[in-house]
Amino acid sequence: MLKETDLSGNLGTAIVTGASSGIGKLFADRLAARGYDVVLVARREDRLRAIAADLEGRFPVRAEVLVADLSDPAGVAAVSERITGDPSVSFLVNNAGYSTIKTLVETPDDVIANMIALNVTALTTLSKAALVRFTEKGAGTLINIGSGAGFAPFPGIGIPVYASTKAYVYLLTKYLQNEVEGTGVNVRLVLPGAVVSEGWDVAGGAELEPLPDAIVMTTEDCVDSVMAGLEQGEPVIAPSLADTSLLEAYDGASGTLLQSMFNAEPAARYGLRK
């Protein structure tokens, strides 16, 4: 069980990617309210500067703008250098990511490459930079934003690349939790369901509009649930999941399956007698 995260007082600097709107913007707000200085990372400088000014006007913190395209190696390098070069950095929210609602054959090659670069490569590289910094000082919190879509194909919505990148985030973050055990570093996995977000417009908002209100959570409820989950010490925070035994059963079944996959003998159903 991971320890509870103290979210009060001035505890250093939090870097939030994808901070120009939606979940990232709300994370920056909630962390600033708790006393963290914040570094806002995204591509849209005008939005970031407006958000930074608002945060500094409402809270006694510093809000810095770092303009970076995390689908570009240069942007990832800039944020990595900010993490490793500043000893005050104690919190990273890997939130940046996007989707598109298309089947694989309908998805342009450049979109596939950019989505994997942002959702997978950037998140992995920044996670490494944060863990190098945090393990050196024996403290720090890394949050990776996954998705409920990473568990199974979503019926009726074509998001094969996005869902697969979020399955990667799930598995990577579980590995990282094992790696930091006993170091004083917290690694948390967040698994939102459907959340009201500007990202819907990018992904194909018209196709998502028919989703019933009963399954679409507000951004505020999502992020506030995550903050509560952090304070309670939940290693995996699924804001929409009422029955956490389902997640425990999934983890248990996956562990059993993993062990069963490694056997020197072919399965009997293949009829390969020796």
C-alpha positions in Angstrom: 0.0 0.0 0.0 1.4 3.4 -0.9 1.6 6.0 1.8 -0.9 8.9 1.9 0.2 12.0 0.0 0.4 15.2 2.1 -1.2 17.9 -0.1 -0.9 20.8 2.2 1.7 23.5 2.6 4.4 24.7 0.1 5.9 21.4 -1.0 7.9 22.4 -3.9 7.1 22.6 -7.6 4.5 20.6 -9.5 4.9 20.1 -13.3 1.6 19.5 -15.1 1.6 18.5 -18.8 -1.4 19.3 -21.0 -2.2 22.2 -18.6 -3.9 24.5 -21.1 -7.4 23.0 -20.6 -9.4 20.2 -19.1 -8.0 17.8 -16.5 -4.5 19.3 -16.7 -5.8 22.8 -16.0 -7.8 21.6 -13.0 -4.8 19.7 -11.6 -2.7 22.9 -11.8 -5.5 24.8 -9.9 -5.9 22.2 -7.2 -2.1 21.8 -6.6 -1.6 25.6 -6.5 -4.5 25.8 -4.0 -2.6 23.4 -1.8 0.6 25.4 -1.9 2.6 24.0 -4.8 4.4 26.3 -7.3 3.4 25.0 -10.7 4.9 24.7 -14.1 2.3 24.6 -16.8 3.3 22.6 -19.9 1.4 22.7 -23.2 1.6 24.1 -26.8 -0.7 27.1 -26.5 1.3 29.9 -24.8 -1.5 32.4 -24.7 -3.7 30.0 -22.7 -0.9 29.0 -20.4 -0.1 32.6 -19.6 -3.7 33.4 -18.8 -3.9 30.4 -16.5 -0.6 31.3 -14.8 -1.8 34.8 -14.2 -5.1 33.6 -12.7 -3.3 31.1 -10.4 -0.8 33.7 -9.2 -3.7 36.1 -8.6 -5.6 33.7 -6.4 -2.9 31.7 -4.6 0.5 32.7 -3.0 2.5 30.6 -5.5 4.6 31.0 -8.6 3.1 29.8 -11.9 5.6 29.3 -14.7 4.8 28.7 -18.4 6.8 26.1 -20.3 5.7 26.0 -24.0 6.4 22.5 -25.4 5.0 20.1 -28.0 5.4 16.7 -26.3 4.9 14.9 -29.6 8.3 16.4 -30.6 11.5 15.1 -29.1 12.7 18.7 -28.5 9.7 19.4 -26.4 10.1 16.3 -24.4 13.8 17.2 -23.8 12.9 20.7 -22.6 10.5 19.3 -20.0 12.9 16.5 -19.0 15.6 19.2 -18.4 13.2 21.2 -16.3 12.5 18.2 -14.1 16.1 17.1 -13.7 17.6 20.5 -13.4 15.4 21.9 -10.7 15.7 20.4 -7.2 12.4 22.0 -6.1 10.4 19.7 -8.5 8.5 17.3 -6.3 5.4 16.4 -8.3 4.8 15.5 -12.0 1.4 15.0 -13.6 1.7 13.2 -16.9 -1.6 14.3 -18.3 -0.9 15.4 -21.9 -2.5 13.1 -24.5 -5.1 12.9 -27.2 -7.3 10.6 -29.2 -9.1 10.3 -32.4 -12.3 8.4 -33.2 -11.4 6.4 -36.2 -10.7 2.7 -37.0 -7.0 1.9 -37.5 -7.3 1.8 -41.3 -9.0 5.3 -41.3 -6.3 6.8 -39.1 -3.6 8.7 -41.0 0.0 7.5 -40.4 1.1 10.9 -39.0 -1.8 10.8 -36.4 -0.7 7.3 -35.3 2.9 8.5 -34.9 2.0 11.7 -33.0 -0.4 9.9 -30.7 2.1 7.2 -29.8 4.8 9.9 -29.4 2.6 11.9 -27.0 0.7 9.3 -25.1 3.5 6.7 -24.8 7.0 8.0 -25.6 6.7 11.4 -23.9 5.0 10.0 -20.8 7.6 7.3 -20.5 10.6 9.7 -20.9 9.2 12.2 -18.4 8.4 9.4 -15.9 12.0 8.3 -16.1 13.2 11.9 -15.6 11.0 12.3 -12.6 11.9 9.0 -11.0 15.6 9.7 -11.4 15.1 13.0 -9.5 12.7 11.7 -6.9 14.6 8.6 -6.0 17.7 10.7 -5.5 16.0 12.6 -2.7 13.7 9.9 -1.5 10.5 11.8 -2.1 8.2 12.9 -4.8 4.9 12.0 -6.5 4.4 10.9 -10.1 0.9 10.7 -11.5 0.3 9.0 -14.9 -3.1 9.6 -16.5 -4.4 6.4 -18.1 -8.0 5.6 -19.0 -10.8 3.1 -18.4 -10.6 2.6 -22.2 -7.3 0.8 -21.7 -8.9 -2.3 -20.2 -10.9 -3.6 -23.2 -12.2 -2.6 -26.6 -14.9 0.1 -26.2 -18.0 -1.1 -28.0 -19.2 1.2 -30.8 -16.3 3.7 -30.7 -13.2 3.3 -32.8 -10.3 4.3 -30.6 -7.8 1.4 -31.2 -4.6 3.4 -31.0 -5.7 5.6 -28.1 -7.0 2.7 -26.1 -3.8 0.7 -26.7 -1.7 3.6 -25.6 -3.6 3.8 -22.4 -3.2 0.0 -21.9 0.5 0.7 -22.1 0.2 3.5 -19.5 -1.6 1.0 -17.1 1.1 -1.6 -17.4 4.1 0.8 -17.3 2.8 2.5 -14.2 2.2 -0.8 -12.4 5.8 -1.7 -13.2 7.0 1.7 -11.9 5.1 1.2 -8.6 7.0 -2.0 -8.0 10.3 -0.2 -8.9 9.9 2.6 -6.4 8.7 0.4 -3.5 10.5 1.4 -0.3 12.1 4.5 -1.8 9.7 7.1 -0.4 8.5 7.9 -3.9 4.8 7.7 -4.8 3.7 6.6 -8.3 0.0 6.8 -8.9 -2.2 5.6 -11.8 -5.3 7.5 -12.6 -8.0 5.8 -14.7 -10.8 8.2 -15.7 -13.8 7.1 -17.6 -15.7 9.6 -19.9 -14.9 13.1 -18.7 -16.1 16.4 -20.1 -13.1 17.8 -21.8 -11.9 20.0 -24.7 -10.2 16.8 -25.9 -13.5 15.5 -27.0 -13.6 18.2 -29.8 -10.2 17.0 -30.9 -11.2 13.4 -30.8 -14.5 13.9 -32.5 -17.0 15.5 -30.1 -20.0 14.9 -32.4 -19.5 11.2 -32.1 -19.2 11.4 -28.3 -22.2 13.6 -27.8 -24.7 10.7 -27.7 -23.0 9.3 -24.6 -25.6 9.3 -21.8 -25.2 11.9 -19.1 -25.1 9.1 -16.5 -21.6 8.0 -17.6 -20.0 11.4 -18.3 -18.2 12.9 -15.3 -17.4 16.6 -15.0 -13.7 17.6 -15.0 -14.1 19.1 -11.5 -15.5 15.8 -10.1 -12.8 13.8 -11.8 -9.9 15.9 -10.5 -11.3 16.4 -7.0 -11.8 12.6 -6.8 -8.2 12.1 -7.7 -7.0 14.6 -5.1 -9.0 12.7 -2.5 -7.6 9.4 -3.7 -4.1 10.7 -3.4 -4.7 11.9 0.2 -6.1 8.4 1.0 -3.1 6.6 -0.5 -4.8 4.8 -3.3 -2.2 3.5 -5.7 -4.8 3.3 -8.6 -7.4 6.0 -8.6 -10.5 5.3 -10.7 -12.9 8.2 -10.1 -15.9 6.5 -11.7 -15.4 3.1 -10.2 -17.8 2.4 -7.3 -16.8 -1.3 -6.8 -13.0 -1.4 -6.4 -13.2 -5.2 -6.0 -13.6 -5.3 -9.8 -10.2 -3.7 -10.2 -8.7 -6.1 -7.6 -10.2 -9.1 -9.5 -8.7 -7.8 -12.7 -5.3 -7.5 -11.2 -5.6 -10.9 -9.6 -6.7 -12.6 -12.8 -4.0 -10.9 -14.8 -1.3 -12.1 -12.4 -2.7 -15.7 -12.6 -2.7 -15.5 -16.4 0.8 -14.1 -16.5 2.1 -17.1 -14.5 0.1 -19.5 -16.7 1.6 -18.1 -19.9 5.1 -19.5 -19.1 5.3 -23.2 -19.5 7.9 -25.4 -21.3 5.2 -27.8 -22.5 2.7 -26.9 -25.3 -0.9 -26.8 -24.2 -2.7 -30.1 -24.5 -5.3 -28.7 -26.9 -2.7 -28.5 -29.6 -2.1 -32.3 -29.6 1.7 -32.1 -29.7 2.6 -35.4 -28.1 6.2 -36.1 -27.3 
